[in-house]
């Protein structure tokens, strides 16, 4: 009747006879033992093994058992209990340990949560402030100084970065204002448009010349300059957006009838990868130059006409001079021959009649008449 726990039992077996001599369960008495090879632990005990072992009994229950030989009878006493019941206290202790560990872990986690939350509160506040700054919902500003730890040093580094950024933004705004003032003072209209033909920059002269003085930023070129000008520049604009450097001129008559001329140059704007992201428009008022060129052309035409007229007048004067010279030479030739001839006759018959001075004067008259005759002939 002895029983160990709820599932334990005793057996008295006779290995020699291969039967159960006595058992807690009376129905097992005188039943044969398992055949050799079925239960390895029982086979070892048949060979004299004493001690604890683990096996599955004939009922299919996993049991722990211990055996002891009775030398006087050759029998063997076996006590057994199911492993489930045997290890139940250990499982209970194990469960209690796990439960305790779980509770301790939860407690530690809760303590760590509150400690870390307290410790990381400055970092959380700094992260929230930084995110708002990067999203544009808050202005860039230094964060409250932290303690002398990693978070404090991080906040200090961020504040230094904010200060440097502010200095760079100030420098950038100054240079941008300086560049805009310089571009506004330029005597040419300068504008920029992106690939969607939307104006992103326009200096003062561009605004007053093509946009009626209003700010065209954000408007398309068509909206800013009107249909007439857009229809003229659109083909050139497309070539510039295709990457071509374009230079052309627009000449038309103004409301006052005077020539109006614009020299335009479109320069593609490329990003760091070389892709065209827009174009620059440089527009110069070349009306004065065109008017000066037209005036110069008129003066050249008038000068050429005057040269023609003066040439014709000079040719007419030359013809008249030639006619006059011919008449004079014809009319003077006979008197000169007479003077020359009479002076020579007088000289030939003047021996002893005239003094030397008179003779010399007559020679001069003859020589002069002869020279005049040669000039007329020439």
C-alpha positions, 0 to 999 in steps of 0.5 A: 500500500505504500505510495510515493506522492500521487503518481509514485509506486514500488515494485519488487521484481525477480530478474531471474524469474522475469516477473513482478513479485509485489507492487503497489498496484496489486494488478501488476503482481506476477506479471512478466517483465518487459522482454529484453531489448524493450527497456534499456534501463530494465536490461541494465538492472537485470545485469545488476545495476543499482541506482537512479535512472530515467525511462518510460514505463509500460504504461507510457509514463515518463518516470524517474526510478531508483533500484536496490538489490536484495541479496538474500532473495535475488530480488530487486526493489524499484521505487518510481515516480513520474518526472512531471510530479518529481520536477513539479517543485522545481517547475514551481520554483522556476516559475516563481523565479521567472515571475520574480525576475519579470516583476523585477525587470518591470520595476527596473524598466519603470525606474529606468524609464523615469530616470532616463526620461528625467535625464533625457528631458533636455535632449527631448526639448532640444530635439523638439526645438531643432525639428521646429527650426528645420521645419520652418515653424520656429526661427533659428535661435540658441537653446537654453544652456544644459549641464556639464554632460554630453547633452549640455555639450551637444546643446552648446555645440548646437548654439555655436552652430546657430551663431555661426549660421547667423553670422553667415546669413548676415554676410549672405544678406549683405552680399545679396543686397550689395549684388542686387544694388549693383545689378539695379544700377546696371544700365542693362535689364537683367532677368532670370527665368526657370525651365517653366518660364517663370521669372525668378529674378529681375533688376530695376531696369527690367521691372520698369522697362518690361513689367510696368514697374511691378515685381514680376517674380513668380509670374511667367514671361508671357504674363510679365512682358505681354503677348507681342514681345513674348511671341518675338522672344519665345523661339530664342528662349526655347533655344536658350533652355536647350543649352544654346547661348543666343544673341539677337536684336529687336528693332521697331518704330516707337510711338513717336516714330523714332527707332527703338532697338533692344540688343538681347542675350540669353545665357543658359543657367546650369546646375552643378551637374550641367543640367539647364535649370533656366536662363539669364536675359541681358537686354541693352537699349541700343536705340541711341546707337541705332539712331546714330547709325541711321544718322551716320548713314544719312550723312554718308548718303548726303556726303556722297551726293555732295561729292557727286554734285561737287565733282560734276561742278568741278568737271564743268569748271574744268571744261569751261577753263579749258575752253577759256584757255583755248580762247586766250591762247588763240587770241594771245598767240598772234600779238605775242608773235608780233611782239617777238618779231618786232623786238627782234627786228628792232634789235637787228637794226639797232646797231649804233642807234640805242644805248646798251640799256635799251638793247637789254630791255628789248632783249627781255621783251623778246625773251618774255614773249617767246616764254609766254608763247611756250606756256600757251603751247604747253 
